């Protein structure tokens, strides 16, 4: 199951979140995706990572079969523009990146290869 919510007025891009989630985490994984703004993301990052700054995405495993992902929508739109990517593709990338972390991946070449393969398939 994938539950999607937002705490901001801006509408998130219509990316294939359900398909990406199913591909990486499976159909039985319970996941919530929340689109937030800078202030909310800063609070989360400060509280859980002790970093008093905003970030583009955070992923929180709740159990082996449950997790939460928070995407900073305003930052995602800005970063997508700066990278010359569509907001839809970049938001899908952030979502896939977070799902891979929930799956246990760490930053590195293997994770990047997985991200590229997923983006190629779903965007």
N, C-alpha and C positions, 0 to 999 in steps of 0.2 A: 504494500500500500504506500502511496505517496500523497501526503497532505500538503497543499501549498497555501501560504498566507502572506500578507504583506502588512507592514506598519507605516508605509509611505503612500503618498497620493499617486506617484508615478506608476504606470502600469509596466510590469516586467515584460520582456520580449517573450513571444510564444515559441519557445525552444522545445525540443523533444525530451523533456525532463523524465517523463515516465519510462521511455524507451532506454535512455541512458542509465537510469537507476536500475532497471531490470537487467540490463546487460552486465553491469558491474556488480551489483549487490544481490541480484536474484529477486524473484517475485515475492518471497515470504518476508523479506526485510522490511520493517516498518520505518518509514522515513518522513520527517517533516522538513519542508523547505520554506524558509521565511525570508522575504525581501525586506531589508531594513535600510535606514539612512546612516549618515556619518555618526551622529550623536549616539544612537543605539549601539552601533558597532564598536565605537570607542569604549562604551561602558562594558560591553562583553569582553573585549580584548583586555581592558584593564582588570576586570574582575577575575577572568580565568587564565590569562597569560601574563599578567603583571606588566603589560605594555600599554602605556597611556597614549595610544594613538589609534586611529582608525585603520582598518585593513579592508581588503576586498571580499574575503570569504573566510568563514570559520566553520569547522566541522566538529561536532561533539558526539562521540560514541556513547550511547546510554547503556547498551548491553551488546551481546554478540549479534543480536537480531534487530536492534533499534538504534536510531541516530537522528541527529538534527543538523541541518545545514543553514547557515545564515549568509546571505549574499547582500553586500552593500550596493544597492542599485545605482545610487548617484556616482559612486566611485567606479563601478563597472562601466557605466556609460562614458565617463571621462577617459578611462583607460582604453576602452575599445576604440574610441575616436583617435587617441594618441597612437595606437598601434595600427590604425588603418583597417580595423576589423569592424564587421557589423556588430551591433549590440547583441543580436541573437546568437551569433557564433561565439562571442566572447563570454556571454553569460553561460552558454552551454559548456564552454571550456572550464569556467570556474566551478560549475556544478560537477562536471566529470572529475576535476581535480579533487574536490572535496569528497566525492564518493570513493575515489581511489584511496584517499587517506582513511576513510572509514573501513575500507577493505584491508587496511594494514600496510599500504604502500608508503614508502618514504621518498623524499625528493631525490631525483637522480635520473640517469639515462633510461632505466626500465620504465619508470613512471611516465616520463616524457613520451616514450614510444607508445605507451598505452593511451595517453591523452590524444596524441596525433591520430592513432588508429580509430579511436572513438569519434573524434571530430569528423574525420573523413567519412565514416559510416553514417553518422546521424545529422550532419549539417551540410 
